[in-house]
Amino acid sequence: MTAASAGFGAARARTRRSLLREGARRHPRALFGAVAAALAALAVLAVGFGTVAIAPETTMAIVLHRVLGLETGATWSAASETIVWDLRIPRVLTAAMVGAALAVAGATFQGLLRNPLADPYVLGTASGAALGAAVALLIPVRIVVVEFGLVHAFAFVGALLAITVVYRLSRLSAWSGMTSLLLTGYAVGSLLAAGLAMAMYLSGATLRQIFAFLLGGFEAATWPRLAIALPLVVFGTAGILWRARVLNGLMLGEEAAAHLGVDVRRERAILLALGSLVTAAAVAVSGLIGFVGLVVPHVIRLVVGPSARAVLPLSIVVGACLLVLADLGARLLGDIPVGVVSALVGAPFFLFLLRRAQSGYEL
């Protein structure tokens, strides 16, 4: 192949990518529908794969029987029904919920802070949740209510307390709003990380459990835990989607948003609260899972543009797809922590994107 023909082929490939990206920007709803259909198919496959393989048609028959009471004529064993309904479906749905929550929270914080490298944990949420979980493990009392123990409750409360402290302290600073918020988040996160290190030092036999929370996973997913976390995620996500126009205004800067009629302080506080609520609910049931909230919104923004009205819904379905796939990979690799899989996939992919951006290439 000559240099001229190679250059022509590369130009055609770039043109094709440009046309695809332009089509995605013009028709984000069609892209959303395609990804949602892929998510449904991926969920069915994820339920079927594992140490005990179950055919997709058997999976669908079990679901139709348990949800609608329909009989399709298919037969299955009691063990298969237990595996599908009691073990794998709650795990897959929890993975999808957490992926959607982290991705939409990441998109919210990136737009709110006007920083493409922000993620759901940028304001100390992760450190607060981890410290709360570690403290719960150090308490010699075990309380479980509807399969929700002290670890989950303390992680949820710790995450919300962390963002509350960051927000209140940032309002006392002489710096501008977003700068103060980021610097305060960094300082509070460092302080909480020191507390976590001390808790790990004192943990003794519970150190392995703390590490399990820090690495994240869905092996303990159940229907009751999903039922507790899902309303919080749905409420927070719906509130964020409702304020997509406001988020677009805030991305232009505080002065521009104020000229557009946005109550900057009020809306910023609401979006911070909603994003933190979604993040805290996700972290409480899964532990800390990184890169989803960073990579997913960033990639979607490269594909469909910066509008929050397109980025937020697509972040939900793409984030869900990513974590369902990561959880499936974790199970097939011997039930390793999902956070390890997401980092192994997310970090190289993000470096690849940065490399292409620095080289002047299009996605």
C-alpha positions as CSV (number, residue, x, y, z in Angstrom):
1,M,0.0,0.0,0.0
2,T,1.4,3.4,-1.0
3,A,1.6,6.4,1.3
4,A,-1.1,8.2,-0.8
5,S,-3.5,5.3,-0.5
6,A,-2.8,4.9,3.2
7,G,-3.5,8.7,3.7
8,F,-6.7,8.4,1.7
9,G,-7.9,5.5,3.8
10,A,-7.1,7.4,7.0
11,A,-9.0,10.4,5.7
12,R,-12.0,8.2,4.8
13,A,-12.0,6.7,8.3
14,R,-11.9,10.2,9.9
15,T,-14.7,11.3,7.6
16,R,-16.8,8.3,8.6
17,R,-16.2,9.0,12.3
18,S,-17.1,12.6,11.8
19,L,-20.4,11.6,10.1
20,L,-21.2,9.1,12.9
21,R,-20.5,11.7,15.5
22,E,-22.6,14.3,13.7
23,G,-25.5,11.8,13.4
24,A,-25.2,11.1,17.2
25,R,-25.4,14.8,18.0
26,R,-28.4,15.3,15.8
27,H,-30.3,12.2,17.0
28,P,-29.3,11.6,20.6
29,R,-32.7,9.9,21.2
30,A,-31.9,7.3,18.6
31,L,-28.5,6.7,20.2
32,F,-30.2,6.4,23.6
33,G,-32.6,3.8,22.3
34,A,-29.8,1.8,20.8
35,V,-27.8,1.8,24.0
36,A,-30.8,1.0,26.1
37,A,-31.6,-2.0,23.8
38,A,-27.9,-3.1,24.2
39,L,-28.2,-2.8,27.9
40,A,-31.3,-5.1,28.0
41,A,-29.5,-7.7,25.9
42,L,-26.4,-7.4,28.0
43,A,-28.4,-7.9,31.2
44,V,-30.0,-11.1,29.9
45,L,-26.6,-12.4,28.9
46,A,-25.0,-11.4,32.2
47,V,-27.8,-13.3,34.1
48,G,-27.1,-16.4,32.1
49,F,-23.3,-16.5,32.3
50,G,-21.4,-17.8,35.3
51,T,-20.2,-21.0,36.9
52,V,-23.6,-22.5,36.0
53,A,-24.6,-21.4,32.5
54,I,-28.3,-20.8,31.9
55,A,-29.7,-20.3,28.4
56,P,-31.2,-16.8,27.6
57,E,-34.6,-18.4,26.8
58,T,-34.7,-20.1,30.2
59,T,-33.7,-16.8,31.9
60,M,-36.6,-15.0,30.2
61,A,-39.0,-17.8,31.0
62,I,-38.1,-17.6,34.7
63,V,-38.5,-13.8,34.7
64,L,-41.9,-13.9,33.0
65,H,-43.0,-16.6,35.4
66,R,-41.9,-14.7,38.6
67,V,-43.0,-11.2,37.4
68,L,-46.2,-11.9,35.4
69,G,-47.1,-15.4,36.3
70,L,-46.9,-16.5,32.6
71,E,-46.1,-20.0,31.6
72,T,-44.1,-20.3,28.4
73,G,-43.9,-24.1,28.3
74,A,-40.2,-24.1,29.2
75,T,-39.0,-26.2,32.1
76,W,-36.2,-25.5,34.6
77,S,-34.9,-26.8,37.9
78,A,-35.5,-25.2,41.3
79,A,-31.7,-24.6,41.5
80,S,-31.8,-22.7,38.2
81,E,-34.7,-20.5,39.4
82,T,-32.8,-19.7,42.6
83,I,-29.7,-18.8,40.7
84,V,-31.5,-16.6,38.3
85,W,-34.0,-14.9,40.5
86,D,-32.3,-14.7,43.9
87,L,-28.7,-14.4,43.0
88,R,-28.0,-13.1,39.5
89,I,-30.8,-10.7,38.7
90,P,-30.4,-8.6,41.9
91,R,-26.7,-8.5,41.2
92,V,-27.1,-7.4,37.6
93,L,-29.7,-4.8,38.5
94,T,-27.6,-3.5,41.3
95,A,-24.6,-3.2,39.0
96,A,-26.8,-1.3,36.4
97,M,-28.1,1.0,39.1
98,V,-24.7,1.8,40.5
99,G,-23.2,2.3,37.0
100,A,-26.1,4.7,36.1
101,A,-25.8,6.5,39.4
102,L,-22.0,7.1,39.2
103,A,-22.2,8.1,35.6
104,V,-25.0,10.7,36.0
105,A,-23.3,12.0,39.2
106,G,-20.0,12.3,37.3
107,A,-21.7,14.2,34.4
108,T,-23.3,16.5,37.0
109,F,-20.1,17.3,38.8
110,Q,-18.2,17.8,35.6
111,G,-20.7,20.3,34.4
112,L,-21.2,22.0,37.7
113,L,-17.5,22.4,38.4
114,R,-16.7,23.0,34.7
115,N,-14.0,20.4,34.9
116,P,-13.9,17.4,32.6
117,L,-11.7,15.5,35.1
118,A,-14.2,15.7,38.0
119,D,-15.8,12.6,39.2
120,P,-18.5,11.7,41.8
121,Y,-15.8,11.4,44.5
122,V,-14.1,14.8,43.8
123,L,-15.6,16.5,46.9
124,G,-14.7,13.9,49.5
125,T,-17.7,11.6,49.1
126,A,-15.5,8.5,48.7
127,S,-13.3,9.3,51.7
128,G,-16.4,9.9,53.8
129,A,-18.1,6.7,52.8
130,A,-14.9,4.7,53.3
131,L,-14.3,6.1,56.7
132,G,-17.9,5.5,57.7
133,A,-17.7,1.9,56.6
134,A,-14.4,1.4,58.4
135,V,-15.8,2.9,61.6
136,A,-18.8,0.5,61.3
137,L,-16.5,-2.5,61.0
138,L,-14.6,-1.4,64.1
139,I,-17.8,-1.2,66.2
140,P,-18.2,-4.6,68.1
141,V,-21.9,-4.5,67.5
142,R,-23.7,-6.0,64.4
143,I,-27.1,-4.6,63.5
144,V,-28.9,-5.7,60.4
145,V,-32.2,-4.2,59.3
146,V,-33.7,-5.5,56.0
147,E,-30.3,-6.8,55.1
148,F,-28.9,-3.3,55.5
149,G,-26.1,-3.3,58.1
150,L,-24.1,-0.7,59.9
151,V,-21.5,-0.7,57.1
152,H,-24.0,0.3,54.5
153,A,-25.7,2.9,56.8
154,F,-22.4,4.4,58.0
155,A,-21.1,4.6,54.4
156,F,-24.2,6.4,53.3
157,V,-24.1,8.8,56.2
158,G,-20.4,9.3,55.9
159,A,-20.6,10.3,52.2
160,L,-23.4,12.8,52.9
161,L,-21.7,14.3,55.9
162,A,-18.5,14.7,53.9
163,I,-20.2,16.7,51.1
164,T,-22.1,18.7,53.7
165,V,-18.9,19.7,55.5
166,V,-17.2,20.6,52.3
167,Y,-20.1,22.8,51.1
168,R,-20.4,24.6,54.4
169,L,-16.7,25.2,54.8
170,S,-16.4,26.4,51.1
171,R,-18.9,29.2,51.8
172,L,-16.5,30.6,54.4
173,S,-13.6,30.9,52.0
174,A,-12.5,34.1,50.3
175,W,-12.0,32.3,47.0
176,S,-14.6,32.2,44.2
177,G,-17.4,29.6,44.5
178,M,-16.0,26.7,42.4
179,T,-12.4,27.2,43.3
180,S,-13.3,27.2,47.0
181,L,-15.4,24.1,46.6
182,L,-12.6,22.1,44.9
183,L,-9.9,23.2,47.4
184,T,-12.1,22.5,50.4
185,G,-13.1,19.1,48.9
186,Y,-9.4,18.2,48.5
187,A,-8.6,19.3,52.1
188,V,-11.5,17.5,53.7
189,G,-10.9,14.4,51.6
190,S,-7.3,14.3,52.7
191,L,-8.3,14.6,56.3
192,L,-10.9,11.8,55.9
193,A,-8.3,9.7,54.2
194,A,-6.0,10.1,57.2
195,G,-8.8,9.0,59.4
196,L,-9.4,6.0,57.1
197,A,-5.7,5.1,57.3
198,M,-5.9,5.2,61.1
199,A,-9.0,3.0,61.1
200,M,-7.3,0.5,58.9
201,Y,-4.3,0.5,61.2
202,L,-6.5,-0.3,64.2
203,S,-8.8,-2.7,62.3
204,G,-6.9,-6.0,62.9
205,A,-9.0,-8.9,61.6
206,T,-11.5,-6.6,59.8
207,L,-8.8,-5.2,57.5
208,R,-9.9,-7.6,54.7
209,Q,-13.5,-6.3,54.9
210,I,-12.3,-2.7,54.7
211,F,-10.3,-3.5,51.6
212,A,-13.3,-5.3,50.1
213,F,-15.3,-2.1,50.5
214,L,-12.6,0.0,49.0
215,L,-12.3,-2.2,45.9
216,G,-16.1,-2.5,45.4
217,G,-18.3,-5.4,44.3
218,F,-21.8,-6.8,44.0
219,E,-21.4,-10.3,45.5
220,A,-23.6,-9.2,48.4
221,A,-26.4,-7.7,46.3
222,T,-29.9,-8.7,47.3
223,W,-33.5,-7.6,46.5
224,P,-34.0,-5.8,49.8
225,R,-30.8,-3.8,49.4
226,L,-31.7,-2.9,45.9
227,A,-35.2,-1.9,47.0
228,I,-33.7,0.5,49.6
229,A,-31.1,2.1,47.3
230,L,-33.1,2.3,44.1
231,P,-35.6,5.0,45.2
232,L,-32.8,7.2,46.4
233,V,-31.0,6.9,43.0
234,V,-34.2,7.4,41.0
235,F,-35.2,10.4,43.0
236,G,-31.7,12.0,42.7
237,T,-31.4,11.2,39.0
238,A,-34.8,12.5,38.2
239,G,-34.0,15.8,40.0
240,I,-30.8,16.1,38.0
241,L,-32.5,15.4,34.7
242,W,-35.2,18.0,35.6
243,R,-32.4,20.6,36.0
244,A,-30.5,19.8,32.8
245,R,-31.2,23.3,31.4
246,V,-30.0,24.8,34.6
247,L,-26.8,22.7,34.4
248,N,-26.3,24.0,30.8
249,G,-26.5,27.5,32.2
250,L,-24.1,26.9,35.0
251,M,-21.6,25.4,32.5
252,L,-21.4,28.8,30.9
253,G,-20.1,30.3,34.2
254,E,-21.8,31.8,37.2
255,E,-22.2,35.3,35.7
256,A,-23.6,34.1,32.4
257,A,-26.0,31.8,34.3
258,A,-27.2,34.7,36.5
259,H,-27.9,36.7,33.4
260,L,-30.0,33.8,32.1
261,G,-32.1,34.0,35.2
262,V,-30.6,31.1,37.2
263,D,-30.4,31.4,40.9
264,V,-26.8,30.3,41.0
265,R,-26.3,29.7,44.7
266,R,-29.6,27.9,45.1
267,E,-29.3,25.7,42.0
268,R,-25.7,24.9,42.7
269,A,-26.6,23.7,46.2
270,I,-29.5,21.6,44.8
271,L,-27.4,19.9,42.2
272,L,-24.6,19.2,44.7
273,A,-27.1,17.7,47.0
274,L,-28.7,15.5,44.3
275,G,-25.4,14.4,42.9
276,S,-24.1,13.5,46.4
277,L,-27.3,11.7,47.3
278,V,-27.0,9.5,44.2
279,T,-23.3,8.8,44.8
280,A,-23.9,8.0,48.5
281,A,-26.7,5.6,47.7
282,A,-24.6,3.8,45.1
283,V,-21.5,3.6,47.2
284,A,-23.4,2.3,50.2
285,V,-24.4,-0.9,48.3
286,S,-21.3,-1.4,46.2
287,G,-18.3,0.1,47.8
288,L,-15.9,2.4,45.9
289,I,-15.9,1.8,42.2
290,G,-13.8,4.2,40.2
291,F,-13.5,5.5,36.6
292,V,-17.2,5.1,35.7
293,G,-18.1,8.6,36.8
294,L,-15.0,10.0,35.1
295,V,-14.8,8.1,31.8
296,V,-18.4,7.7,30.8
297,P,-19.5,11.4,30.8
298,H,-16.3,12.4,29.2
299,V,-16.7,10.0,26.3
300,I,-20.4,10.9,25.8
301,R,-19.5,14.6,25.7
302,L,-17.0,13.9,23.0
303,V,-19.6,12.0,21.0
304,V,-22.8,14.1,21.4
305,G,-21.4,17.5,22.5
306,P,-21.6,19.3,25.9
307,S,-25.4,19.7,26.2
308,A,-26.5,18.2,29.6
309,R,-29.9,17.4,28.0
310,A,-28.1,14.8,25.9
311,V,-25.2,13.9,28.1
312,L,-27.2,13.0,31.3
313,P,-29.6,10.4,29.8
314,L,-26.9,8.8,27.8
315,S,-24.6,8.7,30.8
316,I,-27.3,6.7,32.6
317,V,-27.5,3.9,30.1
318,V,-23.8,3.8,29.1
319,G,-22.8,3.8,32.8
320,A,-25.2,0.9,33.5
321,C,-23.8,-1.0,30.5
322,L,-20.2,-0.5,31.6
323,L,-20.7,-1.8,35.1
324,V,-22.9,-4.7,34.1
325,L,-20.1,-5.7,31.7
326,A,-17.4,-5.1,34.3
327,D,-19.3,-7.2,36.9
328,L,-19.7,-10.0,34.3
329,G,-16.0,-9.9,33.7
330,A,-15.3,-10.0,37.5
331,R,-17.5,-13.1,37.9
332,L,-16.0,-14.9,35.0
333,L,-12.5,-14.1,36.3
334,G,-13.2,-15.8,39.7
335,D,-15.3,-13.1,41.4
336,I,-12.5,-10.5,41.7
337,P,-13.5,-7.0,42.9
338,V,-15.4,-5.1,40.3
339,G,-13.4,-1.9,41.1
340,V,-10.3,-3.7,39.8
341,V,-11.9,-4.6,36.5
342,S,-13.3,-1.0,36.0
343,A,-9.9,0.4,36.7
344,L,-8.1,-2.0,34.4
345,V,-10.5,-1.1,31.6
346,G,-11.1,2.5,32.4
347,A,-7.6,3.8,33.0
348,P,-6.0,2.6,29.7
349,F,-9.1,3.7,27.7
350,F,-9.0,7.2,29.3
351,L,-5.3,7.4,28.6
352,F,-6.0,6.5,25.0
353,L,-8.6,9.3,24.8
354,L,-6.1,11.8,26.2
355,R,-3.4,10.7,23.8
356,R,-5.7,11.1,20.8
357,A,-6.8,14.5,22.1
358,Q,-3.2,15.7,22.5
359,S,-2.3,14.4,19.0
360,G,-5.2,16.4,17.5
361,Y,-7.2,13.3,16.4
362,E,-10.9,13.1,16.5
363,L,-12.7,10.4,18.5
